[in-house]
Amino acid sequence: MEPTIGIITALPIECFAVMAVLDQVETARSPEAGDGASYWTGTVPSAAPGRPHRVVLSLLPEDGGVAAAHGCANLHRSWRVGQVLMCGIACGVPRLDVPAWHVRLGDILVAEEGIVPYGHVRATPGGVEELRRPGPKPSVDLKNAARRLRVAAESGVRAWEPILLSRAGRSGEDYARPPASTDVLLDDDGEVLRHPPHHRTGHVHGQPKVHYGRIGSGGRLINSAAERDRLARAHRLIGFDMEGDGVADAAYLQQVPWFMVRGVSDYGSGKNDTWHRYASLAAAAYTRALLAQLDPRPEPAGTEAAPRQRAAAAPAPGGAEAGHRAVVEAVWQVRTMRHQTGRDDVVTALTELTGVRIVRARDGYRDIDGMVRQLGGIAGGLDALVQVLWNLERDSVPLLHLARLIGQPLRGDDDPVR
């Protein structure tokens, strides 16, 4: 079973924390020549009992947005995953003025509303900074998964808490929750600020609170309470990190859905490493709980070969169903079909070309499976699919494999006959 979900970490402690919440962890090498990144594979439960997600974990060579973008692009090129998550630590934004929004060390930040590239601004003559563009929107499937966790939490079921408790024990004492006395909030003059009481903030003693919203991302390491608060108020942020914008941009350009979960390790003032390991594990525990809400991508029956190998394989062995699955895998490898927007464009063009109304599914892989099955029952349906895809991405090697697989006539080696 090939990985369908990629998790990216920037620091060794973050990588170790994610390993602690994975099952069946193994060191892995990229199947793609030239990708020397560090990888591990493992599994986590999915929403379907007995059908876990296969995960590939990556550790960046250094922190920062550039390394994150490079690492995300390499991960997707090598493993062709269907979702990418960034998991690790971040700076949290305390809100003494609004206790219900107050963030504390060890809490979990979920980028349900995406990231804000707060350094990507236009400086106006009046000295006002205007954001030039919003960050790419996060994965709809993982947003829905996060919302299901929120609904369960309303009834007191916080699925990440038992994961965090059990995995903290196996990770060693360094990953245990630090004493509450070390959760110290300072202003820029070094004065200690008093946290609001738990009954006003909604915190449960000894457990992280989960905050959902927007995370600011950029190349600046925040180490000023005043600057933290200025940016947070300007962009309505719950925290800050340094890799999210790189992952989000790279994922968007690769047309793969992305998401981010962070554990709060500091407040952007009076920094130290006391909470780094626990915050890393808190984010990893939530990530495992999140993925348990997500349906697994269907795997073709009777094969464990890599998707790219299946896509190029002859469909004859195993009969018509094996042939159908081979075509589905080949379509899945085409870049346009890996993204909801791309599939929408293809369906619109197919409807105009064939007059057929394509029945859709919410899950990407099931959407393609149903589309291939429907078009396969129509004379020239799959040929029409290749034609539409060819108009969108002529230089696509996966598309050439698909054309050969369904017997689409080729002009030379790279041009379907019209």
C-alpha positions as CSV (number, residue, x, y, z in Angstrom):
1,M,0.0,0.0,0.0
2,E,1.5,3.3,-1.1
3,P,1.3,6.5,1.1
4,T,-1.7,8.7,0.4
5,I,-0.9,11.3,3.1
6,G,2.3,13.3,3.6
7,I,3.3,14.9,6.9
8,I,6.1,17.5,6.9
9,T,8.2,18.5,9.9
10,A,10.9,21.1,10.2
11,L,12.7,20.1,13.4
12,P,14.0,16.7,14.6
13,I,11.8,16.9,17.8
14,E,8.7,17.5,15.6
15,C,9.6,14.5,13.5
16,F,10.2,12.3,16.5
17,A,6.8,13.4,17.9
18,V,5.0,12.4,14.7
19,M,6.8,9.1,14.7
20,A,5.5,8.5,18.2
21,V,1.9,8.7,17.0
22,L,2.4,6.6,13.9
23,D,2.1,2.8,13.8
24,Q,4.4,0.4,11.9
25,V,7.1,3.1,11.4
26,E,9.9,2.3,8.9
27,T,12.7,4.2,7.3
28,A,12.0,4.9,3.7
29,R,13.9,6.0,0.6
30,S,12.4,8.2,-2.1
31,P,11.3,6.2,-5.2
32,E,12.3,9.3,-7.2
33,A,16.0,9.7,-8.3
34,G,17.5,12.9,-7.0
35,D,15.4,13.3,-3.9
36,G,17.7,12.8,-0.9
37,A,15.2,14.0,1.7
38,S,14.7,12.0,5.0
39,Y,11.5,9.9,4.9
40,W,9.7,7.4,7.1
41,T,6.5,5.6,6.4
42,G,3.8,4.4,8.9
43,T,0.1,4.1,9.4
44,V,-2.6,5.8,11.3
45,P,-6.3,4.9,11.7
46,S,-8.8,6.2,9.2
47,A,-12.6,6.6,9.4
48,A,-12.9,3.1,8.0
49,P,-12.1,0.4,10.5
50,G,-9.4,-2.0,9.4
51,R,-8.3,0.3,6.6
52,P,-5.6,2.6,8.0
53,H,-4.1,5.5,6.1
54,R,-0.5,4.9,4.8
55,V,1.6,8.0,5.7
56,V,4.9,9.3,4.6
57,L,6.8,11.5,7.0
58,S,9.4,14.0,5.9
59,L,12.0,16.0,7.9
60,L,13.2,19.2,6.3
61,P,17.0,19.9,6.2
62,E,16.3,23.3,7.8
63,D,13.4,25.4,9.0
64,G,11.9,28.3,7.0
65,G,9.5,28.8,4.1
66,V,12.0,28.1,1.3
67,A,13.0,24.8,2.7
68,A,9.4,23.9,3.4
69,A,8.3,24.7,-0.2
70,H,11.2,22.6,-1.5
71,G,10.4,19.8,0.8
72,C,6.7,19.8,0.0
73,A,7.4,19.7,-3.8
74,N,9.9,16.8,-3.4
75,L,7.5,14.9,-1.2
76,H,4.7,15.2,-3.7
77,R,6.8,14.4,-6.7
78,S,8.3,11.3,-5.0
79,W,5.2,9.9,-3.4
80,R,2.2,11.4,-5.2
81,V,0.2,11.8,-1.9
82,G,-3.3,13.0,-1.9
83,Q,-3.0,15.3,1.1
84,V,-0.1,17.2,2.7
85,L,0.1,18.3,6.4
86,M,2.6,20.5,8.2
87,C,2.9,19.5,11.8
88,G,5.1,21.1,14.5
89,I,5.5,24.0,16.9
90,A,4.5,27.6,16.7
91,C,4.2,30.9,18.6
92,G,0.8,31.4,20.1
93,V,-1.1,34.7,20.5
94,P,-2.3,35.2,24.1
95,R,-5.5,37.3,24.5
96,L,-5.8,38.7,27.9
97,D,-8.5,41.1,26.7
98,V,-10.7,38.2,25.4
99,P,-10.2,35.2,27.8
100,A,-12.3,32.8,25.6
101,W,-9.6,33.3,22.9
102,H,-6.6,33.1,25.2
103,V,-3.9,30.8,24.0
104,R,-1.5,29.1,26.4
105,L,1.7,27.1,26.1
106,G,1.0,23.5,25.0
107,D,-2.3,24.4,23.3
108,I,-3.0,23.3,19.7
109,L,-3.5,25.6,16.7
110,V,-5.5,24.3,13.7
111,A,-5.2,26.4,10.5
112,E,-8.9,25.8,9.7
113,E,-9.0,29.2,8.0
114,G,-5.6,28.9,6.4
115,I,-2.5,30.9,6.7
116,V,-1.7,34.6,6.2
117,P,1.6,35.4,4.5
118,Y,1.9,38.6,6.6
119,G,5.3,39.5,5.0
120,H,3.9,39.5,1.5
121,V,2.6,43.1,1.7
122,R,2.5,46.3,-0.3
123,A,3.9,49.3,1.5
124,T,1.7,52.4,0.7
125,P,3.0,56.0,0.8
126,G,1.1,56.5,4.1
127,G,3.1,53.8,5.7
128,V,0.2,51.3,5.7
129,E,1.0,47.7,4.8
130,E,-1.6,46.0,2.6
131,L,-1.6,42.2,2.2
132,R,-0.9,41.5,-1.5
133,R,-2.7,38.2,-1.7
134,P,-4.3,35.7,0.7
135,G,-2.7,32.3,1.3
136,P,-4.1,29.3,-0.6
137,K,-7.1,27.7,1.0
138,P,-6.6,24.6,3.1
139,S,-8.0,21.1,2.3
140,V,-11.8,21.0,2.4
141,D,-11.7,17.3,3.4
142,L,-9.4,18.0,6.4
143,K,-11.4,21.1,7.4
144,N,-14.5,18.9,7.5
145,A,-12.6,16.3,9.6
146,A,-11.5,19.1,12.0
147,R,-15.2,20.2,12.3
148,R,-16.3,16.7,13.1
149,L,-13.7,16.7,16.0
150,R,-15.1,20.1,17.1
151,V,-18.6,18.6,17.2
152,A,-17.4,15.6,19.3
153,A,-15.6,18.0,21.6
154,E,-18.8,19.8,22.4
155,S,-20.0,16.5,24.1
156,G,-16.7,16.2,26.0
157,V,-15.1,13.7,23.6
158,R,-11.6,15.1,22.8
159,A,-10.0,12.3,20.7
160,W,-6.5,13.8,20.9
161,E,-6.3,13.7,24.7
162,P,-5.9,9.9,25.1
163,I,-3.5,9.8,22.2
164,L,-1.4,12.5,23.8
165,L,-1.5,10.8,27.2
166,S,-0.5,7.3,25.9
167,R,2.1,8.5,23.4
168,A,3.8,10.9,25.9
169,G,4.7,7.8,28.0
170,R,6.4,6.0,25.2
171,S,8.2,9.2,24.0
172,G,10.2,9.7,27.3
173,E,10.1,12.2,30.1
174,D,11.3,15.1,27.9
175,Y,7.9,14.9,26.0
176,A,5.8,15.0,29.2
177,R,3.8,18.2,29.9
178,P,6.0,20.7,31.8
179,P,4.8,22.1,35.1
180,A,2.2,24.9,34.9
181,S,4.6,27.2,36.7
182,T,6.8,27.3,33.6
183,D,3.9,28.8,31.5
184,V,5.1,32.3,32.0
185,L,3.8,35.2,29.9
186,L,6.0,38.3,29.6
187,D,5.7,41.7,28.1
188,D,8.6,43.3,26.3
189,D,9.9,44.8,29.5
190,G,10.2,41.4,31.1
191,E,7.2,42.0,33.4
192,V,5.1,38.9,34.2
193,L,1.5,39.1,33.0
194,R,-1.2,37.1,34.7
195,H,-3.2,34.5,32.8
196,P,-7.0,34.6,33.0
197,P,-8.4,31.7,35.1
198,H,-9.3,28.4,33.4
199,H,-13.0,28.8,34.0
200,R,-12.9,32.0,31.8
201,T,-10.6,30.6,29.1
202,G,-12.2,27.2,28.7
203,H,-9.0,25.3,29.5
204,V,-9.1,21.9,31.1
205,H,-6.4,21.5,33.7
206,G,-3.4,19.5,32.4
207,Q,-4.8,19.4,28.8
208,P,-4.2,21.5,25.7
209,K,-7.1,23.6,24.4
210,V,-7.5,23.6,20.6
211,H,-7.9,26.9,18.8
212,Y,-9.2,27.1,15.2
213,G,-8.4,30.0,12.9
214,R,-5.7,31.7,10.8
215,I,-2.0,31.3,11.4
216,G,0.5,34.0,10.3
217,S,3.4,32.6,8.4
218,G,6.6,34.3,7.2
219,G,10.4,34.4,7.5
220,R,10.5,36.5,10.7
221,L,11.1,34.8,14.0
222,I,8.7,36.7,16.3
223,N,10.4,37.8,19.5
224,S,8.5,40.8,20.5
225,A,5.1,40.9,22.3
226,A,4.2,44.3,20.8
227,E,5.0,43.1,17.2
228,R,3.1,39.8,17.8
229,D,0.0,41.6,19.0
230,R,0.2,44.2,16.2
231,L,0.3,41.6,13.5
232,A,-2.3,39.4,15.2
233,R,-4.8,42.2,15.4
234,A,-4.2,43.3,11.9
235,H,-4.8,39.8,10.4
236,R,-6.9,38.1,13.1
237,L,-4.3,35.5,13.9
238,I,-4.1,32.8,16.5
239,G,-0.4,32.1,16.1
240,F,2.7,32.4,13.9
241,D,5.0,29.9,12.2
242,M,7.8,30.0,9.6
243,E,7.0,27.2,7.2
244,G,3.2,27.3,6.5
245,D,3.4,29.7,3.6
246,G,6.0,27.6,1.9
247,V,4.0,24.4,2.3
248,A,0.7,26.1,1.3
249,D,2.2,27.7,-1.9
250,A,4.1,24.5,-3.0
251,A,1.0,22.4,-2.4
252,Y,-1.2,24.8,-4.3
253,L,1.2,24.8,-7.3
254,Q,1.4,21.0,-7.1
255,Q,-2.4,21.0,-7.0
256,V,-2.5,18.9,-3.8
257,P,-4.7,19.8,-0.8
258,W,-2.8,21.0,2.3
259,F,-3.4,21.5,6.0
260,M,-1.5,22.6,9.1
261,V,-1.6,21.7,12.9
262,R,0.7,23.4,15.4
263,G,1.5,23.1,19.1
264,V,2.2,26.3,21.0
265,S,5.8,26.3,22.3
266,D,6.2,30.0,23.1
267,Y,4.5,33.4,23.1
268,G,7.0,35.2,20.8
269,S,8.6,36.9,23.8
270,G,10.9,35.5,26.5
271,K,11.6,32.4,24.4
272,N,13.0,29.2,25.8
273,D,12.8,25.5,24.8
274,T,10.8,24.2,27.9
275,W,7.6,23.5,26.0
276,H,9.0,22.6,22.6
277,R,8.8,18.8,22.9
278,Y,5.4,18.6,24.6
279,A,4.0,21.1,22.0
280,S,5.3,19.0,19.2
281,L,3.6,15.9,20.6
282,A,0.4,17.7,21.2
283,A,0.3,18.7,17.5
284,A,1.1,15.2,16.4
285,A,-1.6,13.7,18.7
286,Y,-4.2,16.0,17.2
287,T,-3.0,15.1,13.7
288,R,-3.6,11.4,14.4
289,A,-7.1,12.2,15.7
290,L,-7.8,14.4,12.7
291,L,-6.8,11.7,10.2
292,A,-9.0,9.2,12.0
293,Q,-11.9,11.3,10.8
294,L,-10.8,11.1,7.1
295,D,-12.0,8.3,4.8
296,P,-9.1,6.3,3.3
297,R,-8.5,6.5,-0.4
298,P,-9.7,3.3,-2.1
299,E,-6.9,1.0,-3.2
300,P,-7.2,-1.2,-6.3
301,A,-8.0,-4.8,-5.3
302,G,-5.4,-7.5,-5.5
303,T,-2.2,-5.3,-5.8
304,E,0.3,-3.6,-3.7
305,A,2.3,-2.1,-6.6
306,A,3.0,1.6,-6.6
307,P,0.3,3.8,-8.2
308,R,2.6,4.9,-11.1
309,Q,3.4,1.3,-11.8
310,R,-0.3,0.3,-11.7
311,A,-1.2,3.1,-14.0
312,A,1.3,2.0,-16.7
313,A,0.4,-1.7,-16.4
314,A,-1.6,-3.6,-19.0
315,P,-5.2,-3.9,-17.9
316,A,-5.7,-7.4,-19.2
317,P,-4.8,-9.5,-16.1
318,G,-7.7,-9.8,-13.7
319,G,-10.4,-9.0,-16.3
320,A,-12.6,-6.0,-16.8
321,E,-12.5,-4.8,-13.1
322,A,-8.7,-4.9,-13.0
323,G,-8.7,-2.9,-16.3
324,H,-11.0,-0.3,-14.8
325,R,-8.8,0.0,-11.7
326,A,-5.7,0.5,-13.9
327,V,-7.4,3.3,-15.8
328,V,-8.6,4.9,-12.6
329,E,-5.0,4.9,-11.2
330,A,-3.7,6.3,-14.5
331,V,-6.3,9.2,-14.4
332,W,-5.4,9.8,-10.7
333,Q,-1.8,10.4,-11.7
334,V,-2.8,13.2,-14.2
335,R,-2.0,16.5,-12.4
336,T,-5.3,18.2,-13.3
337,M,-7.3,15.4,-11.8
338,R,-5.6,15.6,-8.3
339,H,-7.3,18.9,-7.5
340,Q,-11.0,19.7,-7.1
341,T,-10.9,22.7,-9.3
342,G,-9.1,20.8,-12.0
343,R,-11.8,18.0,-11.9
344,D,-14.5,20.6,-12.1
345,D,-13.0,22.1,-15.2
346,V,-12.7,18.7,-16.8
347,V,-16.3,17.8,-16.0
348,T,-17.6,21.0,-17.5
349,A,-15.6,20.4,-20.7
350,L,-16.8,16.8,-20.9
351,T,-20.4,17.8,-20.5
352,E,-20.0,20.3,-23.4
353,L,-18.2,17.7,-25.5
354,T,-20.4,14.7,-24.9
355,G,-23.7,16.1,-23.6
356,V,-23.4,13.6,-20.7
357,R,-24.1,14.7,-17.1
358,I,-21.2,13.3,-15.0
359,V,-22.3,12.1,-11.6
360,R,-19.8,13.4,-8.9
361,A,-18.5,12.2,-5.6
362,R,-17.0,14.3,-2.8
363,D,-13.8,12.2,-2.3
364,G,-11.3,12.9,-5.1
365,Y,-10.4,9.3,-5.8
366,R,-14.1,8.1,-5.7
367,D,-14.9,11.1,-8.0
368,I,-12.4,9.8,-10.6
369,D,-13.6,6.2,-10.1
370,G,-17.2,7.1,-10.8
371,M,-16.2,9.3,-13.7
372,V,-14.1,6.5,-15.4
373,R,-16.9,4.0,-14.8
374,Q,-19.5,6.2,-16.3
375,L,-17.4,7.3,-19.3
376,G,-16.3,3.7,-19.9
377,G,-19.9,2.8,-20.6
378,I,-20.3,5.4,-23.3
379,A,-18.9,5.0,-26.8
380,G,-15.9,7.3,-27.0
381,G,-16.3,8.4,-23.4
382,L,-12.7,7.7,-22.3
383,D,-11.4,9.1,-25.6
384,A,-13.2,12.3,-24.8
385,L,-11.6,12.4,-21.3
386,V,-8.2,12.1,-22.8
387,Q,-9.0,14.9,-25.3
388,V,-10.1,17.2,-22.6
389,L,-7.1,16.5,-20.4
390,W,-4.8,16.9,-23.4
391,N,-6.2,20.4,-24.0
392,L,-5.3,21.3,-20.4
393,E,-1.8,19.8,-20.1
394,R,-0.1,18.7,-23.3
395,D,3.3,17.9,-21.8
396,S,2.0,15.5,-19.2
397,V,3.8,12.1,-19.1
398,P,1.0,10.5,-17.0
399,L,-1.5,11.6,-19.6
400,L,0.5,9.8,-22.3
401,H,0.4,6.7,-20.2
402,L,-3.4,7.0,-19.9
403,A,-3.8,7.5,-23.6
404,R,-1.7,4.3,-24.4
405,L,-3.6,2.4,-21.7
406,I,-7.0,3.0,-23.2
407,G,-5.8,2.6,-26.7
408,Q,-6.2,6.2,-27.7
409,P,-4.5,6.6,-31.2
410,L,-1.4,8.7,-31.0
411,R,0.1,10.9,-33.6
412,G,3.8,10.2,-33.2
413,D,4.5,9.7,-29.6
414,D,2.9,12.7,-28.0
415,D,-0.2,13.9,-29.8
416,P,-3.7,12.3,-29.7
417,V,-5.4,12.3,-33.0
418,R,-8.4,14.7,-33.0
